[in-house]
Amino acid sequence: MRNDRSIVLMAVLLGIVAPLVIAGAGMGLVYSWWDELPDVIATHWTNDRPDGFSSKSTVPWLLFGVAGVLPVLIGSGVIYVLRTGRRD
């Protein structure tokens, strides 16, 4: 059985570090394709067509927020619960 310290370390690696690395790689791809992207990009779709559009400068921020900040917030909550044992 794993001890508590290794469980917290695994939670940090999988819940915080990995999402940040993936978000960074995604942002790197966006910036490497920057000149090829159109000025306006579809950011929301309905069943059969896009219905929301944003400028291409918002794409890295959306990616950072969804793939970077959100997992860090959730991972931090999980780590807090693992370290304190609180479930309320």
C-alpha positions as CSV (number, residue, x, y, z in Angstrom):
1,M,0.0,0.0,0.0
2,R,1.3,3.5,-0.8
3,N,1.9,6.0,1.9
4,D,0.1,9.3,2.1
5,R,3.1,11.3,0.8
6,S,3.4,9.3,-2.4
7,I,-0.3,9.7,-3.0
8,V,-0.1,13.5,-2.6
9,L,3.0,13.5,-4.9
10,M,1.1,11.5,-7.5
11,A,-1.9,13.9,-7.2
12,V,0.4,16.9,-7.7
13,L,2.0,15.3,-10.8
14,L,-1.2,14.1,-12.4
15,G,-3.5,16.9,-11.2
16,I,-1.3,20.0,-11.6
17,V,2.0,19.4,-13.4
18,A,0.6,17.3,-16.3
19,P,-2.2,19.6,-17.1
20,L,0.1,22.6,-17.1
21,V,2.6,20.8,-19.4
22,I,-0.2,19.9,-21.8
23,A,-1.6,23.5,-21.7
24,G,1.8,24.8,-22.4
25,A,2.3,22.5,-25.4
26,G,-1.1,23.5,-26.7
27,M,-0.3,27.2,-26.4
28,G,3.0,26.5,-28.1
29,L,1.1,24.9,-31.0
30,V,-1.3,27.9,-31.2
31,Y,1.7,30.3,-31.4
32,S,3.5,28.2,-33.9
33,W,0.4,28.3,-36.2
34,W,-0.3,32.0,-35.4
35,D,0.3,33.4,-38.9
36,E,-1.8,30.7,-40.5
37,L,-4.8,31.2,-38.2
38,P,-7.7,33.4,-39.5
39,D,-8.4,36.7,-37.6
40,V,-11.8,35.4,-36.4
41,I,-12.1,31.8,-35.1
42,A,-15.2,29.8,-34.2
43,T,-15.2,29.2,-30.4
44,H,-18.7,27.8,-29.9
45,W,-20.8,25.4,-32.0
46,T,-24.4,24.3,-32.1
47,N,-25.5,21.0,-33.6
48,D,-24.4,21.7,-37.1
49,R,-22.6,25.0,-37.4
50,P,-20.6,27.5,-35.4
51,D,-22.5,30.2,-33.6
52,G,-19.9,32.0,-31.5
53,F,-16.7,33.6,-32.8
54,S,-13.7,35.3,-31.2
55,S,-10.6,37.0,-32.4
56,K,-7.5,34.7,-32.6
57,S,-5.9,36.6,-29.7
58,T,-8.5,35.1,-27.3
59,V,-7.6,31.5,-28.2
60,P,-4.4,31.2,-26.1
61,W,-6.3,32.7,-23.1
62,L,-9.2,30.2,-23.5
63,L,-6.7,27.4,-23.8
64,F,-4.8,28.5,-20.7
65,G,-8.0,28.9,-18.7
66,V,-9.6,25.6,-19.6
67,A,-6.5,23.4,-19.8
68,G,-4.3,25.2,-17.3
69,V,-6.2,27.1,-14.6
70,L,-9.2,24.8,-14.2
71,P,-7.2,21.6,-13.6
72,V,-4.9,23.4,-11.2
73,L,-7.9,24.6,-9.1
74,I,-9.5,21.1,-9.1
75,G,-6.1,19.4,-8.4
76,S,-5.5,21.8,-5.5
77,G,-8.8,20.9,-4.0
78,V,-8.0,17.2,-4.3
79,I,-4.6,17.7,-2.7
80,Y,-6.1,19.7,0.1
81,V,-8.5,16.8,0.9
82,L,-5.8,14.2,0.6
83,R,-3.5,16.1,3.0
84,T,-6.1,17.2,5.6
85,G,-8.5,14.3,5.4
86,R,-11.4,16.7,5.4
87,R,-14.4,15.7,3.4
88,D,-16.8,18.5,4.2
